[in-house]
Amino acid sequence: NPEKISEANVYIQVLDVNDHAPEFPKYYETFVCENAVSGQLIQSISAVDQDDSAEGHHFYFSLAQEATNNSHFIVKDNKGS
């Protein structure tokens, strides 16, 4: 139903001092159904880094400071799983 469609932009700031910035391994496009319940997992994302060392990197994602009071979105670390 086109009358029930809305969009939300999510901006991601990447902080990296290596030669290659982390990047997403694929294009993510996320849709949320109107019957989604509070707390339901909507999208999982990951990042890759060409500078990846033998030990590997752990990426941290967070909401922008101005979005931290927005109860519509949360970021949860899945500890690499």
RAURQUI-V401584 format. One line per field, one symbol per residue. ss: DSSP state (A for helix, B for strand, O for the rest). burial: # if it has 24 or more other ideal C-beta (glycine too) atoms within 12 Angstrom, else .. A space follows every 50 residues. Layout:
BEGIN
ss: ???
burial: ???
END
This chain:
BEGIN
ss: OAAAOOOOOOOOOOOOOOOOOOBOOOOOOOOOOOOOOOOOOOOOOOOBOO OOOOOOOOOOOOOOAAAOOOOOOOOOOOOOO
burial: .....................#......................#.#... ........#.#...........#........
END
